[in-house]
Amino acid sequence: MANISGAWLGTYWQWGLPTRFEVEFIQSGNSLTGNILDDGSLGEAIVNGEVIGRSVSFTKKYYSHNYIINYFGTINQEENLISGEWKIDAFIGDSGAWELKRNYSDLNKELSDNLQSQIPFLTYVS
């Protein structure tokens, strides 16, 4: 079974528009809890769900609204990427894709590596 405890940074798409969000998962066995902070206007939410093998499912309930959003996804082999689909039961047909990457330090390293690859190799001539 995968362990997804810790900090993640992600994006979900609604009506073709991306929204960034941060999540802190706490996993105990198959049970999953946590908190989400959206960059959008809805703000903070609480997470409850489960992890079974490489599959994850959880609900997100915002403190500011009564909507419950269901998330379903798959955890990659390295346990550093989760992707899937979300759905709001209250609005038939309102759904979209989402993905999460594990913690900020991994994302900062990825950015640094990408920037380094764009800097031309300089040769020192004496």
C-alpha positions in Angstrom: 0.0 0.0 0.0 1.2 3.5 -0.9 1.9 6.1 1.8 0.9 9.6 0.9 1.3 11.3 4.2 2.9 14.8 3.9 2.7 18.0 2.0 1.6 18.1 -1.7 1.1 20.9 -4.2 -1.4 20.4 -7.0 -3.8 21.7 -9.6 -7.4 21.0 -10.4 -9.2 22.1 -13.5 -12.8 23.3 -13.6 -14.4 24.6 -16.8 -10.9 24.4 -18.4 -9.4 26.8 -15.8 -6.6 25.7 -13.4 -6.7 26.3 -9.6 -3.6 25.6 -7.5 -4.0 24.0 -4.1 -1.9 22.8 -1.2 -2.8 19.7 0.8 -1.4 18.0 3.9 -2.3 14.4 4.1 -2.2 12.3 7.3 -2.5 8.6 6.5 -3.1 5.9 9.2 -3.3 2.5 7.6 -5.9 2.9 4.8 -7.5 5.9 6.4 -6.8 9.4 5.1 -7.4 12.8 6.6 -6.0 16.2 6.0 -6.4 19.8 5.1 -6.5 21.7 1.8 -5.9 25.3 1.0 -7.1 26.5 -2.5 -5.6 29.5 -4.2 -9.2 30.2 -5.3 -11.9 32.1 -3.4 -13.2 29.0 -1.6 -10.2 28.8 0.7 -9.7 26.0 3.3 -11.2 22.5 3.2 -11.1 19.3 5.2 -10.2 15.9 3.6 -11.4 12.4 4.6 -10.8 9.3 2.5 -8.8 6.1 2.0 -5.9 4.6 0.2 -6.2 1.1 -1.2 -3.0 -0.1 -2.9 -2.2 2.7 -5.4 -5.8 4.0 -5.5 -6.8 7.0 -3.5 -10.3 8.4 -2.9 -11.3 11.3 -0.7 -13.9 13.9 -0.1 -13.1 17.6 0.2 -15.5 19.8 2.2 -14.9 23.5 2.3 -15.4 25.4 5.5 -17.1 28.2 3.6 -19.6 26.0 1.7 -21.6 22.8 2.1 -20.4 21.3 -1.2 -18.8 17.9 -1.0 -16.3 17.2 -3.8 -15.3 13.6 -4.5 -11.7 12.9 -5.6 -10.6 9.6 -7.2 -7.0 9.0 -8.3 -4.0 6.8 -8.8 -0.6 7.1 -7.0 2.4 6.5 -9.2 5.1 3.9 -8.4 7.5 6.5 -6.9 4.7 7.9 -4.6 5.4 11.4 -5.7 2.5 12.0 -8.2 -1.2 11.5 -7.8 -3.6 12.2 -10.7 -7.3 11.6 -11.3 -10.7 13.1 -11.5 -12.9 15.1 -9.2 -16.7 15.4 -9.2 -19.3 17.5 -7.3 -22.4 15.5 -6.7 -24.5 18.6 -6.1 -23.9 19.7 -9.7 -24.5 16.9 -12.3 -21.8 16.9 -14.8 -19.4 19.2 -12.9 -16.1 17.4 -12.8 -12.6 17.7 -14.0 -9.0 16.5 -13.8 -6.6 17.0 -10.9 -3.0 16.2 -10.0 -0.7 16.5 -7.0 3.1 16.5 -6.7 4.8 15.6 -3.4 6.0 18.6 -1.3 7.6 21.9 -2.1 11.2 20.8 -1.9 10.7 18.4 -4.8 9.0 21.1 -6.8 11.8 23.6 -6.0 14.4 21.0 -7.1 12.5 20.4 -10.3 12.5 24.2 -11.0 16.2 24.5 -10.2 17.0 21.6 -12.5 15.0 23.1 -15.3 16.7 26.5 -14.9 20.1 24.8 -14.8 19.4 23.0 -18.1 18.6 26.3 -19.8 21.9 28.0 -18.8 24.5 27.5 -21.6 27.7 25.6 -20.6 30.5 28.1 -20.1 34.1 27.1 -20.7 36.8 28.8 -18.7 39.8 29.6 -20.9 43.1 30.6 -19.2 
